[in-house]
Amino acid sequence: EQRPILYADLVISCKLHNYLAGIDAQAQVKLNMLMMQMAEKEGVTNQLKAQDQMAWVRAMNSIRNRVEEIINMEIIFA
């Protein structure tokens, strides 16, 4: 839907799988990096996990949702 000409070119040249694998690898690296950075910035630590697991889970889920939005805008749909 986003880039029909690029999609058709990749399908015809049999490079679609490699292209998508590269995008996935980039997204995973950025996801891990941003999650660690945001958790550190917001004070979501293993100490919080030991003290209040539900608060830690809520915070990490919130961070993951925000990071996924960033990745979608910068890598997936760019």
C-alpha positions as CSV (number, residue, x, y, z in Angstrom):
1,E,0.0,0.0,0.0
2,Q,2.8,2.4,0.9
3,R,5.1,1.8,-2.1
4,P,3.5,-0.2,-4.8
5,I,6.3,0.3,-7.4
6,L,9.0,-0.7,-5.0
7,Y,7.0,-3.7,-3.9
8,A,6.5,-4.8,-7.5
9,D,10.1,-4.3,-8.3
10,L,11.2,-6.4,-5.3
11,V,8.7,-9.2,-6.2
12,I,9.8,-9.3,-9.8
13,S,13.5,-9.4,-8.9
14,C,13.0,-12.0,-6.1
15,K,14.5,-9.6,-3.5
16,L,11.4,-9.0,-1.4
17,H,12.3,-11.5,1.3
18,N,15.8,-10.1,1.8
19,Y,14.5,-6.5,1.8
20,L,11.9,-7.4,4.5
21,A,14.5,-9.3,6.5
22,G,16.7,-6.2,6.5
23,I,13.8,-3.9,7.6
24,D,13.0,-6.4,10.4
25,A,16.6,-6.5,11.6
26,Q,16.8,-2.7,11.6
27,A,13.5,-2.5,13.5
28,Q,14.6,-5.0,16.2
29,V,17.9,-3.2,16.8
30,K,16.2,0.1,17.1
31,L,13.4,-1.4,19.4
32,N,16.0,-2.8,21.8
33,M,18.1,0.3,21.9
34,L,15.1,2.7,22.4
35,M,13.5,0.5,25.0
36,M,16.7,0.4,27.1
37,Q,17.2,4.2,26.7
38,M,13.6,5.1,27.6
39,A,13.5,2.6,30.6
40,E,16.8,4.2,31.9
41,K,15.5,7.7,31.4
42,E,12.2,7.0,33.1
43,G,13.8,5.1,36.0
44,V,12.3,1.7,35.2
45,T,14.9,-0.6,36.7
46,N,15.3,-4.1,38.0
47,Q,14.9,-2.6,41.5
48,L,11.4,-1.5,40.6
49,K,10.8,-5.0,39.1
50,A,11.8,-6.5,42.5
51,Q,9.6,-4.1,44.5
52,D,6.5,-3.8,42.4
53,Q,6.2,-6.1,39.4
54,M,2.9,-4.8,38.2
55,A,4.2,-1.2,38.1
56,W,7.3,-2.4,36.2
57,V,5.1,-4.3,33.7
58,R,2.9,-1.3,33.2
59,A,5.9,1.0,32.6
60,M,7.6,-1.5,30.2
61,N,4.3,-2.0,28.2
62,S,3.9,1.8,28.0
63,I,7.5,2.2,26.8
64,R,7.1,-0.7,24.3
65,N,4.0,0.9,22.8
66,R,5.6,4.2,22.4
67,V,8.8,2.7,20.9
68,E,6.7,0.6,18.4
69,E,4.9,3.8,17.3
70,I,8.3,5.5,16.7
71,I,9.6,2.5,14.8
72,N,6.5,2.3,12.6
73,M,6.8,6.0,11.7
74,E,10.6,6.0,11.1
75,I,11.3,2.6,9.6
76,I,8.2,0.6,8.7
77,F,6.0,3.2,7.0
78,A,8.8,5.7,6.0
